Amino acid sequence: MGVHREIDRTPPAFVTAVEQLTRAELRPEVLADVMPAPQRIAPHAHALSGDVVVDDEDLGTGRFILLHDPAGNDAWNGEFRCVTFAKADVEAEMAADPALHAVGWSWLTDALDAHGADFTAASGSVTVVRTEGFGEMADDDADAQIEVRASWTPTSELGAHARAWSDLLCALAGLPPLAPGVIPLQRRRGGRR
């Protein structure tokens, strides 16, 4: 009787991509952790969750999912696909601005461009929701949220895409971009301290 060993059939390209995501230096305000990845969308997947936290206050949240199909996917125009969901509260006056949808999308594409995260086949949506109370809730402050859902096919190193995602989260949360040349401090992953 021999020892039964399970053979790891994870494609080397996916292993390398996950390593690149793991090494990515995210914005210091983003606390990221690995989360369970969806199992039915692609043969291989890796997922991160992230929260924008400043002075112990949650300002935004999101997910970054890397999908991989070694056989390729015609809809993706490639073997990999990045999928993101990001949302944050915004001021009610800002939510009333009809340009906010286009601005929200530009925060994603500008972040990808700034990090040299090359991509093709981008698609997505930007949703802005504004809530106002009436009746007994009339005195409650109006609140609003912006939400970006997007996917794209990466054509460059995956760490750049993760860094762009962290910039998107921070932009949605209302944080200014880091000054050129500023290197973010690496936070320990695995939850909050």
Backbone as a printed PyTorch tensor [residue, N CA C, xyz], in Angstrom:
tensor([[[  0.8390,  -1.1850,   0.0000],
         [  0.0000,   0.0000,   0.0000],
         [  0.8780,   1.2390,   0.0000]],

        [[  0.6180,   2.0770,  -0.9520],
         [  1.3930,   3.2950,  -1.0460],
         [  0.6840,   4.4620,  -0.3640]],

        [[  1.4080,   5.5380,  -0.1650],
         [  0.8530,   6.7510,   0.4200],
         [  0.1460,   7.5280,  -0.6830]],

        [[ -1.0970,   7.8780,  -0.4360],
         [ -1.8720,   8.6430,  -1.4210],
         [ -1.5960,  10.1300,  -1.2230]],

        [[ -1.1360,  10.7750,  -2.2680],
         [ -0.9040,  12.2190,  -2.2110],
         [ -1.8090,  12.8840,  -3.2300]],

        [[ -2.4050,  13.9580,  -2.7960],
         [ -3.2420,  14.7250,  -3.7130],
         [ -2.3340,  15.6290,  -4.5420]],

        [[ -2.5250,  15.6340,  -5.8190],
         [ -1.7120,  16.4420,  -6.7110],
         [ -2.3210,  17.8410,  -6.7950]],

        [[ -1.4750,  18.8340,  -6.5800],
         [ -1.9290,  20.2180,  -6.6860],
         [ -2.0110,  20.5740,  -8.1660]],

        [[ -3.2170,  20.8670,  -8.6150],
         [ -3.4360,  21.1790, -10.0300],
         [ -3.6370,  22.6830, -10.2580]],

        [[ -3.1680,  23.4800,  -9.3180],
         [ -3.2830,  24.9170,  -9.4760],
         [ -2.2920,  25.3790, -10.5410]],

        [[ -2.7790,  26.0800, -11.5650],
         [ -1.8800,  26.5270, -12.6310],
         [ -0.8110,  27.4900, -12.0960]],

        [[  0.4270,  27.3350, -12.5470],
         [  1.5010,  28.2260, -12.0940],
         [  1.1910,  29.7050, -12.3350]],

        [[  0.5010,  30.0280, -13.4400],
         [  0.1680,  31.4280, -13.7240],
         [ -0.7430,  31.9970, -12.6360]],

        [[ -1.6650,  31.1930, -12.1130],
         [ -2.5610,  31.6530, -11.0530],
         [ -1.7940,  31.7980,  -9.7390]],

        [[ -0.9020,  30.8650,  -9.4440],
         [ -0.0730,  30.9500,  -8.2310],
         [  0.7320,  32.2410,  -8.2500]],

        [[  1.3440,  32.5480,  -9.3920],
         [  2.1340,  33.7760,  -9.5320],
         [  1.2540,  35.0090,  -9.3460]],

        [[  0.0630,  35.0060,  -9.9340],
         [ -0.8430,  36.1490,  -9.8210],
         [ -1.2450,  36.3810,  -8.3670]],

        [[ -1.5440,  35.3250,  -7.6420],
         [ -1.9320,  35.4580,  -6.2240],
         [ -0.7470,  35.9780,  -5.4120]],

        [[  0.4560,  35.5090,  -5.7130],
         [  1.6440,  36.0200,  -5.0220],
         [  1.8070,  37.5160,  -5.2660]],

        [[  1.5500,  37.9650,  -6.4850],
         [  1.6440,  39.3940,  -6.7910],
         [  0.6190,  40.1910,  -5.9890]],

        [[ -0.5890,  39.6630,  -5.8580],
         [ -1.6110,  40.3410,  -5.0560],
         [ -1.1930,  40.4100,  -3.5910]],

        [[ -0.6380,  39.3230,  -3.0980],
         [ -0.2400,  39.2450,  -1.6930],
         [  0.8680,  40.2390,  -1.3630]],

        [[  1.7660,  40.4630,  -2.3080],
         [  2.8960,  41.3850,  -2.0840],
         [  2.5410,  42.8460,  -2.3380]],

        [[  1.3750,  43.1230,  -2.8850],
         [  1.0180,  44.4990,  -3.2380],
         [  0.9570,  45.3790,  -1.9950]],

        [[  1.5780,  46.5470,  -2.0830],
         [  1.5440,  47.5180,  -0.9880],
         [  0.3300,  48.4160,  -1.1810]],

        [[ -0.6750,  48.1950,  -0.3560],
         [ -1.9190,  48.9520,  -0.4440],
         [ -1.7940,  50.2460,   0.3490]],

        [[ -2.7390,  51.1440,   0.1300],
         [ -2.7780,  52.3830,   0.9120],
         [ -2.8310,  52.0320,   2.3950]],

        [[ -2.1710,  52.8280,   3.2460],
         [ -2.1210,  52.4970,   4.6750],
         [ -3.4940,  52.5370,   5.3550]],

        [[ -4.4450,  53.2360,   4.7660],
         [ -5.7820,  53.3150,   5.3610],
         [ -6.6250,  52.0820,   5.0560]],

        [[ -6.1660,  51.2400,   4.1510],
         [ -6.9380,  50.0690,   3.7320],
         [ -6.4730,  48.8400,   4.5040]],

        [[ -7.3800,  48.2850,   5.2890],
         [ -7.1140,  47.0360,   5.9930],
         [ -7.6830,  45.9130,   5.1400]],

        [[ -6.8140,  45.1000,   4.5960],
         [ -7.2340,  44.0470,   3.6680],
         [ -7.0050,  42.6770,   4.2760]],

        [[ -7.8410,  41.7580,   3.8620],
         [ -7.7250,  40.3800,   4.3270],
         [ -8.2590,  39.4620,   3.2340]],

        [[ -7.7590,  38.2480,   3.2190],
         [ -8.2580,  37.2500,   2.2790],
         [ -9.6410,  36.8070,   2.7380]],

        [[-10.5350,  36.6270,   1.7890],
         [-11.8870,  36.1670,   2.0930],
         [-12.2040,  34.9840,   1.1800]],

        [[-13.2450,  34.2220,   1.4980],
         [-13.6110,  33.1150,   0.5950],
         [-13.9570,  33.6440,  -0.7970]],

        [[-13.4230,  32.9780,  -1.7910],
         [-13.6600,  33.3930,  -3.1810],
         [-14.8490,  32.6260,  -3.7470]],

        [[-15.5460,  33.2440,  -4.7030],
         [-16.6470,  32.5160,  -5.3500],
         [-16.1090,  31.2800,  -6.0610]],

        [[-16.8450,  30.2040,  -6.0150],
         [-16.3740,  28.9360,  -6.5460],
         [-16.9320,  28.5760,  -7.9170]],

        [[-18.0010,  29.1920,  -8.3380],
         [-18.6660,  28.7490,  -9.5650],
         [-18.4500,  29.6350, -10.7740]],

        [[-17.7810,  30.7550, -10.5950],
         [-17.6140,  31.6910, -11.6980],
         [-16.4590,  31.2890, -12.6090]],

        [[-15.3900,  30.7560, -11.9930],
         [-14.1960,  30.3860, -12.7480],
         [-13.5370,  29.1930, -12.0570]],

        [[-12.7010,  28.4520, -12.7850],
         [-12.0330,  27.3050, -12.1590],
         [-11.1470,  27.6880, -10.9670]],

        [[-10.5860,  28.9020, -10.9980],
         [ -9.6970,  29.3560,  -9.9190],
         [-10.0740,  30.7890,  -9.5590]],

        [[-10.0880,  31.0790,  -8.2500],
         [-10.4400,  32.4290,  -7.8020],
         [ -9.7360,  32.7350,  -6.4870]],

        [[ -9.4440,  34.0040,  -6.2960],
         [ -8.8310,  34.4980,  -5.0540],
         [ -9.5290,  35.8150,  -4.7450]],

        [[ -9.8550,  36.0400,  -3.4780],
         [-10.6220,  37.2440,  -3.1250],
         [-10.0420,  37.9420,  -1.9080]],

        [[-10.1060,  39.2640,  -1.9510],
         [ -9.7040,  40.1160,  -0.8390],
         [-10.8910,  40.9720,  -0.4220]],

        [[-10.9960,  41.2460,   0.8650],
         [-11.9320,  42.2560,   1.3390],
         [-11.0780,  43.3900,   1.8840]],

        [[-11.6090,  44.5880,   1.8160],
         [-10.8600,  45.7370,   2.3210],
         [-11.7760,  46.7510,   2.9460]],

        [[-11.3040,  47.3420,   4.0240],
         [-12.0330,  48.4170,   4.6960],
         [-11.1150,  49.6180,   4.8000]],

        [[-11.6540,  50.7970,   4.4880],
         [-10.9150,  52.0370,   4.6740],
         [-11.2010,  52.4980,   6.0950]],

        [[-10.1470,  52.5630,   6.9080],
         [-10.2970,  52.9180,   8.3190],
         [ -9.3460,  54.0690,   8.6400]],

        [[ -9.9160,  55.1530,   9.1770],
         [ -9.1300,  56.2980,   9.6130],
         [ -9.5940,  56.6490,  11.0180]],

        [[ -8.6680,  56.7080,  11.9600],
         [ -8.9920,  57.0060,  13.3590],
         [-10.1110,  56.1080,  13.8790]],

        [[ -9.9910,  54.8250,  13.6000],
         [-10.9570,  53.8080,  14.0330],
         [-12.3600,  54.0030,  13.4610]],

        [[-12.4930,  54.8010,  12.4250],
         [-13.7880,  55.0030,  11.7720],
         [-13.7770,  54.3370,  10.3990]],

        [[-14.7810,  53.4940,  10.1400],
         [-14.9180,  52.8630,   8.8310],
         [-15.4740,  53.8750,   7.8450]],

        [[-14.7290,  54.1230,   6.7730],
         [-15.1520,  55.1100,   5.7820],
         [-15.6070,  54.4880,   4.4720]],

        [[-15.2280,  53.2540,   4.2230],
         [-15.5930,  52.5920,   2.9840],
         [-15.2310,  51.1270,   3.0520]],

        [[-15.7500,  50.3730,   2.1090],
         [-15.4870,  48.9370,   2.0950],
         [-15.5060,  48.4280,   0.6610]],

        [[-14.9070,  47.2740,   0.4470],
         [-14.9270,  46.7170,  -0.8910],
         [-14.3570,  45.3180,  -0.9480]],

        [[-14.4480,  44.7610,  -2.1440],
         [-13.9110,  43.4280,  -2.4240],
         [-13.1560,  43.4810,  -3.7510]],

        [[-12.1250,  42.6540,  -3.8270],
         [-11.3570,  42.5050,  -5.0610],
         [-11.2480,  41.0150,  -5.3140]],

        [[-11.7140,  40.5730,  -6.4620],
         [-11.7130,  39.1490,  -6.7840],
         [-10.9260,  38.9440,  -8.0700]],

        [[-10.0140,  37.9990,  -8.0240],
         [ -9.2600,  37.6080,  -9.2070],
         [ -9.7900,  36.2630,  -9.6720]],

        [[-10.2440,  36.2160, -10.9130],
         [-10.7440,  34.9820, -11.5190],
         [ -9.7310,  34.4970, -12.5440]],

        [[ -9.6140,  33.1660, -12.6710],
         [ -8.6840,  32.6060, -13.6570],
         [ -9.2910,  31.3670, -14.2960]],

        [[ -9.2850,  31.3740, -15.6220],
         [ -9.6940,  30.2070, -16.3940],
         [ -8.5700,  29.9300, -17.3910]],

        [[ -7.7700,  28.8820, -17.1360],
         [ -6.6320,  28.5910, -18.0300],
         [ -7.0430,  28.3770, -19.4840]],

        [[ -8.2810,  27.9790, -19.7090],
         [ -8.7630,  27.7760, -21.0760],
         [ -9.1450,  29.0880, -21.7430]],

        [[ -9.1400,  30.1560, -20.9880],
         [ -9.5570,  31.4520, -21.5160],
         [-11.0620,  31.5870, -21.4790]],

        [[-11.5120,  32.7940, -21.5600],
         [-12.9380,  33.0850, -21.5270],
         [-13.2010,  34.1670, -22.5640]],

        [[-14.0250,  33.8590, -23.5430],
         [-14.2890,  34.8230, -24.6220],
         [-14.8630,  36.1260, -24.1020]],

        [[-15.7140,  36.0570, -23.0810],
         [-16.3220,  37.2760, -22.5300],
         [-15.2610,  38.1590, -21.8650]],

        [[-14.2170,  37.5440, -21.3270],
         [-13.1500,  38.3030, -20.6710],
         [-12.1040,  38.7790, -21.6610]],

        [[-12.0050,  38.1010, -22.7880],
         [-10.9360,  38.3580, -23.7410],
         [ -9.5740,  38.0380, -23.1150]],

        [[ -9.5350,  36.9330, -22.3350],
         [ -8.2930,  36.5370, -21.6830],
         [ -8.5070,  35.4020, -20.6970]],

        [[ -7.4690,  35.1010, -19.9320],
         [ -7.5300,  34.0300, -18.9370],
         [ -7.8170,  34.5320, -17.5280]],

        [[ -7.6030,  35.8200, -17.2820],
         [ -7.8180,  36.4150, -15.9620],
         [ -8.8930,  37.4870, -16.0420]],

        [[ -9.5670,  37.7000, -14.9200],
         [-10.5440,  38.7870, -14.8130],
         [-10.4910,  39.3380, -13.3970]],

        [[-10.4040,  40.6450, -13.2720],
         [-10.4930,  41.3180, -11.9770],
         [-11.9220,  41.8140, -11.8140]],

        [[-12.4740,  41.5990, -10.6390],
         [-13.8320,  42.0320, -10.3390],
         [-13.7800,  42.8040,  -9.0270]],

        [[-14.4170,  43.9600,  -8.9880],
         [-14.4190,  44.7320,  -7.7510],
         [-15.8000,  45.2500,  -7.4240]],

        [[-15.9920,  45.4150,  -6.1480],
         [-17.1670,  46.0660,  -5.5830],
         [-16.6180,  47.0080,  -4.5240]],

        [[-17.0250,  48.2600,  -4.5520],
         [-16.5490,  49.2310,  -3.5660],
         [-17.6730,  50.2070,  -3.2540]],

        [[-17.7960,  50.5660,  -1.9750],
         [-18.8350,  51.5430,  -1.6160],
         [-18.3980,  52.3680,  -0.4250]],

        [[-18.9740,  53.5480,  -0.3450],
         [-18.6840,  54.4530,   0.7580],
         [-19.8360,  55.4480,   0.8930]],

        [[-19.9750,  55.9830,   2.0930],
         [-20.9380,  57.0580,   2.3150],
         [-20.3770,  58.3330,   1.7020]],

        [[-21.2690,  59.1570,   1.1660],
         [-20.8890,  60.4740,   0.6520],
         [-21.8790,  61.4870,   1.2010]],

        [[-21.5110,  62.7420,   1.1060],
         [-22.4140,  63.8000,   1.5580],
         [-23.6170,  63.8640,   0.6230]],

        [[-24.7790,  64.1530,   1.1970],
         [-26.0130,  64.1920,   0.4130],
         [-25.9100,  65.1920,  -0.7390]],

        [[-25.2520,  66.3270,  -0.5140],
         [-25.0990,  67.3260,  -1.5740],
         [-24.2620,  66.7600,  -2.7260]],

        [[-23.2330,  66.0010,  -2.3720],
         [-22.3900,  65.3880,  -3.4050],
         [-23.1930,  64.3780,  -4.2110]],

        [[-24.0590,  63.6250,  -3.5360],
         [-24.8730,  62.6150,  -4.2190],
         [-25.8500,  63.2450,  -5.1980]],

        [[-26.2060,  64.5060,  -4.9760],
         [-27.1410,  65.1890,  -5.8660],
         [-26.4720,  65.6540,  -7.1610]],

        [[-25.1540,  65.6320,  -7.2140],
         [-24.4230,  66.0840,  -8.3950],
         [-24.5390,  65.0280,  -9.4960]],

        [[-25.1280,  65.3660, -10.6480],
         [-25.2990,  64.3750, -11.7210],
         [-23.9790,  63.8840, -12.3080]],

        [[-22.8850,  64.5890, -12.0740],
         [-21.5840,  64.1660, -12.6030],
         [-20.9250,  63.0970, -11.7330]],

        [[-21.4810,  62.8170, -10.5430],
         [-20.8300,  61.8890,  -9.6160],
         [-20.6700,  60.4940, -10.2130]],

        [[-21.6190,  60.0650, -11.0090],
         [-21.4960,  58.7290, -11.6220],
         [-20.2420,  58.6430, -12.4960]],

        [[-20.0560,  59.6040, -13.3600],
         [-18.8830,  59.6190, -14.2440],
         [-17.6010,  59.8000, -13.4430]],

        [[-17.6480,  60.6130, -12.4100],
         [-16.4800,  60.8270, -11.5630],
         [-16.1120,  59.5250, -10.8520]],

        [[-17.1070,  58.8060, -10.3400],
         [-16.8510,  57.5260,  -9.6750],
         [-16.1490,  56.5430, -10.5900]],

        [[-16.5760,  56.4830, -11.8520],
         [-15.9310,  55.5910, -12.8120],
         [-14.4990,  56.0560, -13.0980]],

        [[-14.3060,  57.3730, -13.1910],
         [-12.9610,  57.8900, -13.4680],
         [-12.0070,  57.6090, -12.3050]],

        [[-12.5180,  57.5350, -11.0740],
         [-11.6450,  57.1840,  -9.9480],
         [-11.0340,  55.7950, -10.1630]],

        [[-11.8080,  54.8810, -10.7270],
         [-11.2810,  53.5460, -11.0120],
         [-10.2650,  53.6000, -12.1480]],

        [[-10.6470,  54.1580, -13.2780],
         [ -9.7510,  54.1510, -14.4390],
         [ -8.4960,  54.9870, -14.1900]],

        [[ -8.6300,  56.1040, -13.4770],
         [ -7.4620,  56.9210, -13.1490],
         [ -6.5080,  56.1600, -12.2320]],

        [[ -7.0560,  55.4140, -11.2580],
         [ -6.2090,  54.6330, -10.3480],
         [ -5.4730,  53.5350, -11.1120]],

        [[ -6.1750,  52.8590, -12.0220],
         [ -5.5240,  51.8300, -12.8350],
         [ -4.3940,  52.4440, -13.6590]],

        [[ -4.6720,  53.5770, -14.3050],
         [ -3.6530,  54.2510, -15.1140],
         [ -2.4690,  54.7020, -14.2610]],

        [[ -2.7470,  55.2640, -13.0770],
         [ -1.6820,  55.7810, -12.2150],
         [ -0.7220,  54.6870, -11.7600]],

        [[ -1.2110,  53.4660, -11.6380],
         [ -0.3620,  52.3640, -11.1850],
         [  0.1820,  51.5220, -12.3410]],

        [[ -0.0710,  51.9570, -13.5640],
         [  0.4030,  51.1840, -14.7120],
         [ -0.2690,  49.8300, -14.8080]],

        [[ -1.5090,  49.7670, -14.3140],
         [ -2.2860,  48.5200, -14.3380],
         [ -3.0130,  48.4420, -15.6700]],

        [[ -2.3530,  47.8840, -16.6560],
         [ -2.9240,  47.7980, -18.0010],
         [ -4.0970,  46.8200, -18.0080]],

        [[ -5.0960,  47.1390, -18.8390],
         [ -6.3120,  46.3200, -18.8670],
         [ -7.0310,  46.4810, -20.1920]],

        [[ -7.9490,  45.5420, -20.4340],
         [ -8.8580,  45.6230, -21.5750],
         [-10.2410,  45.2260, -21.0730]],

        [[-11.2280,  45.3750, -21.9190],
         [-12.5930,  44.8880, -21.6980],
         [-13.1880,  45.3080, -20.3520]],

        [[-12.9970,  46.5750, -19.9790],
         [-13.5660,  47.0670, -18.7210],
         [-15.0710,  47.2600, -18.8570]],

        [[-15.7800,  46.9280, -17.8020],
         [-17.2190,  47.1820, -17.7540],
         [-17.6150,  47.3960, -16.3060]],

        [[-18.7430,  48.0340, -16.1050],
         [-19.1760,  48.2420, -14.7290],
         [-20.2920,  49.2450, -14.6130]],

        [[-20.5950,  49.5540, -13.3680],
         [-21.6510,  50.5210, -13.0900],
         [-21.2990,  51.3150, -11.8420]],

        [[-21.8340,  52.5180, -11.7830],
         [-21.7040,  53.3710, -10.6040],
         [-23.1150,  53.7160, -10.1630]],

        [[-23.4030,  53.4300,  -8.9050],
         [-24.7260,  53.6890,  -8.3520],
         [-24.5970,  54.6990,  -7.2250]],

        [[-25.4560,  55.6840,  -7.2470],
         [-25.5090,  56.6710,  -6.1730],
         [-26.9140,  56.6140,  -5.5890]],

        [[-26.9770,  56.4330,  -4.2700],
         [-28.2520,  56.3300,  -3.5790],
         [-28.3280,  57.4260,  -2.5300]],

        [[-29.4280,  58.1480,  -2.5310],
         [-29.6410,  59.2100,  -1.5430],
         [-30.9220,  58.9060,  -0.7960]],

        [[-30.8590,  58.9530,   0.5320],
         [-32.0110,  58.6280,   1.3630],
         [-32.4050,  59.8370,   2.2020]],

        [[-33.6990,  60.1630,   2.2100],
         [-34.2290,  61.2380,   3.0470],
         [-35.3800,  60.7060,   3.8650]],

        [[-35.4440,  61.1490,   5.1080],
         [-36.5090,  60.7170,   5.9940],
         [-37.7270,  61.6240,   5.9040]],

        [[-38.9050,  61.0370,   6.1850],
         [-40.1640,  61.7800,   6.1920],
         [-40.9640,  61.3880,   7.4190]],

        [[-41.9770,  62.1620,   7.7230],
         [-42.8080,  61.8660,   8.8820],
         [-41.9840,  61.9340,  10.1540]],

        [[-42.0560,  60.8860,  10.9480],
         [-41.3150,  60.8310,  12.2040],
         [-39.7980,  60.8400,  11.9910]],

        [[-39.3700,  60.5330,  10.7850],
         [-37.9360,  60.5080,  10.4900],
         [-37.4670,  61.7750,   9.7640]],

        [[-38.3220,  62.7850,   9.6780],
         [-37.9960,  63.9980,   8.9310],
         [-36.7900,  64.7250,   9.4970]],

        [[-36.5630,  64.6180,  10.7860],
         [-35.4280,  65.3140,  11.4000],
         [-34.1060,  64.5700,  11.2240]],

        [[-34.1680,  63.3260,  10.7680],
         [-32.9330,  62.5720,  10.5380],
         [-32.1900,  63.1780,   9.3570]],

        [[-30.8890,  63.1890,   9.4690],
         [-30.0770,  63.7170,   8.3720],
         [-30.2020,  62.8140,   7.1510]],

        [[-30.1970,  63.4320,   5.9810],
         [-30.1710,  62.6570,   4.7400],
         [-28.8180,  61.9690,   4.6470]],

        [[-28.8040,  60.7770,   4.0920],
         [-27.5330,  60.1150,   3.8750],
         [-27.4750,  59.5910,   2.4500]],

        [[-26.2580,  59.2950,   2.0200],
         [-26.0700,  58.8670,   0.6400],
         [-24.8580,  57.9560,   0.5540]],

        [[-24.8670,  57.1240,  -0.4780],
         [-23.7580,  56.2090,  -0.7360],
         [-23.4420,  56.1910,  -2.2210]],

        [[-22.1740,  55.9350,  -2.5120],
         [-21.7460,  55.6720,  -3.8770],
         [-21.2050,  54.2530,  -3.9040]],

        [[-21.4970,  53.5560,  -4.9780],
         [-21.1010,  52.1590,  -5.1180],
         [-20.5650,  51.9480,  -6.5300]],

        [[-19.3850,  51.3480,  -6.6250],
         [-18.7890,  51.0300,  -7.9220],
         [-18.6880,  49.5150,  -8.0280]],

        [[-19.2420,  48.9800,  -9.1040],
         [-19.0940,  47.5650,  -9.4480],
         [-18.4330,  47.5370, -10.8100]],

        [[-17.3200,  46.8120, -10.9030],
         [-16.5790,  46.8280, -12.1580],
         [-15.8110,  45.5320, -12.3490]],

        [[-15.4910,  45.2650, -13.6070],
         [-14.6010,  44.1580, -13.9310],
         [-13.7770,  44.5510, -15.1430]],

        [[-12.5970,  43.9540, -15.2370],
         [-11.6990,  44.2290, -16.3450],
         [-10.7280,  43.0620, -16.4920]],

        [[-10.1400,  42.9620, -17.6490],
         [ -9.1600,  41.9260, -17.9270],
         [ -7.7730,  42.5330, -17.7640]],

        [[ -7.0140,  42.0710, -16.7600],
         [ -5.6790,  42.6350, -16.5380],
         [ -4.6990,  42.1330, -17.5890]],

        [[ -3.8330,  43.0270, -18.0470],
         [ -2.7950,  42.6400, -19.0140],
         [ -1.4130,  43.0040, -18.4880]],

        [[ -1.3120,  43.2470, -17.1820],
         [ -0.0340,  43.5690, -16.5550],
         [  0.0130,  42.9150, -15.1800]],

        [[  1.0930,  43.1070, -14.4850],
         [  1.3410,  42.5360, -13.1650],
         [  0.1530,  42.8320, -12.2380]],

        [[ -0.2850,  41.8140, -11.4790],
         [ -1.5170,  41.9220, -10.7020],
         [ -1.4050,  42.8130,  -9.4690]],

        [[ -0.2090,  42.9810,  -8.9290],
         [ -0.0580,  43.8630,  -7.7700],
         [ -0.4930,  45.2790,  -8.0800]],

        [[ -0.2300,  45.7390,  -9.3060],
         [ -0.6400,  47.0900,  -9.7150],
         [ -2.1620,  47.2250,  -9.6760]],

        [[ -2.8690,  46.1770, -10.0150],
         [ -4.3350,  46.2010, -10.0080],
         [ -4.8650,  46.2570,  -8.5740]],

        [[ -4.2080,  45.5460,  -7.6560],
         [ -4.6090,  45.6000,  -6.2470],
         [ -4.3360,  46.9840,  -5.6660]],

        [[ -3.2070,  47.5880,  -6.0160],
         [ -2.9050,  48.9420,  -5.5350],
         [ -3.9250,  49.9410,  -6.0730]],

        [[ -4.3160,  49.7840,  -7.3330],
         [ -5.3420,  50.6640,  -7.9070],
         [ -6.6720,  50.4870,  -7.1740]],

        [[ -7.0110,  49.2540,  -6.8380],
         [ -8.2430,  48.9880,  -6.0850],
         [ -8.2180,  49.7080,  -4.7450]],

        [[ -7.0770,  49.6780,  -4.0550],
         [ -7.0060,  50.3580,  -2.7580],
         [ -7.1510,  51.8700,  -2.9340]],

        [[ -6.6150,  52.4130,  -4.0270],
         [ -6.8030,  53.8400,  -4.3080],
         [ -8.2740,  54.1580,  -4.5920]],

        [[ -8.9480,  53.2670,  -5.3160],
         [-10.3810,  53.4590,  -5.5700],
         [-11.1500,  53.5110,  -4.2520]],

        [[-10.8840,  52.5590,  -3.3570],
         [-11.5740,  52.5580,  -2.0620],
         [-11.3660,  53.8800,  -1.3350]],

        [[-10.1310,  54.3670,  -1.3340],
         [ -9.8350,  55.6140,  -0.6300],
         [-10.4770,  56.8220,  -1.3060]],

        [[-10.5130,  56.8420,  -2.6280],
         [-11.1650,  57.9450,  -3.3500],
         [-12.6510,  57.9850,  -3.0250]],

        [[-13.3060,  56.8240,  -3.0350],
         [-14.7270,  56.7740,  -2.6950],
         [-14.9750,  57.2650,  -1.2770]],

        [[-14.0310,  56.9660,  -0.3820],
         [-14.1720,  57.3590,   1.0260],
         [-13.8230,  58.8290,   1.2560]],

        [[-13.4130,  59.5270,   0.1890],
         [-13.1460,  60.9520,   0.3040],
         [-11.7310,  61.3040,   0.7140]],

        [[-10.8150,  60.3450,   0.6760],
         [ -9.4250,  60.6190,   1.0390],
         [ -8.6630,  61.1610,  -0.1630]],

        [[ -7.7520,  62.0900,   0.0690],
         [ -6.9610,  62.6140,  -1.0540],
         [ -5.9660,  61.5670,  -1.5300]],

        [[ -5.5240,  61.6830,  -2.7840],
         [ -4.5080,  60.7410,  -3.2680],
         [ -3.2040,  60.9500,  -2.5200]],

        [[ -2.3830,  59.8940,  -2.4550],
         [ -1.0550,  60.0380,  -1.8700],
         [ -0.2120,  60.9080,  -2.7870]],

        [[  0.6420,  61.7090,  -2.1890],
         [  1.5310,  62.5630,  -2.9760],
         [  2.5110,  61.6930,  -3.7630]],

        [[  2.9000,  62.1300,  -4.9610],
         [  3.8550,  61.3490,  -5.7460],
         [  5.1230,  61.0900,  -4.9290]],

        [[  5.6290,  59.8750,  -5.0160],
         [  6.8390,  59.5080,  -4.3020],
         [  6.6140,  59.0020,  -2.8940]],

        [[  5.4010,  59.1610,  -2.3650],
         [  5.1020,  58.6580,  -1.0310],
         [  4.8600,  57.1610,  -1.1370]],

        [[  5.5740,  56.4080,  -0.3440],
         [  5.4270,  54.9530,  -0.3380],
         [  4.5720,  54.5800,   0.8580]],

        [[  3.4400,  53.9140,   0.6260],
         [  2.5840,  53.5530,   1.7510],
         [  3.2610,  52.5240,   2.6490]],

        [[  3.0450,  52.6690,   3.9490],
         [  3.5480,  51.6800,   4.8840],
         [  2.7330,  50.4130,   4.7390]],

        [[  3.3980,  49.2860,   4.7810],
         [  2.6800,  47.9940,   4.6520],
         [  2.0140,  47.6580,   5.9710]],

        [[  0.7120,  47.4300,   5.9360],
         [ -0.0200,  47.0130,   7.1230],
         [ -0.0400,  45.5160,   7.1800]],

        [[ -0.0800,  45.0220,   8.3800],
         [ -0.1980,  43.5780,   8.5780],
         [ -1.5900,  43.1570,   8.1650]],

        [[ -1.6790,  42.0940,   7.3670],
         [ -2.9740,  41.5890,   6.9610],
         [ -3.4560,  40.6100,   8.0060]],

        [[ -4.7320,  40.3770,   8.0030],
         [ -5.2720,  39.4060,   8.9530],
         [ -6.1870,  40.0530,   9.9480]],

        [[ -6.6790,  41.2220,   9.6280],
         [ -7.6580,  41.8350,  10.5240],
         [ -7.0990,  43.0640,  11.2120]],

        [[ -7.9530,  43.6890,  11.9750],
         [ -7.5990,  44.9130,  12.6720],
         [ -6.8610,  44.6010,  13.9540]],

        [[ -6.1100,  45.5510,  14.3750],
         [ -5.3350,  45.4030,  15.6170],
         [ -6.1520,  45.8280,  16.8020]]])
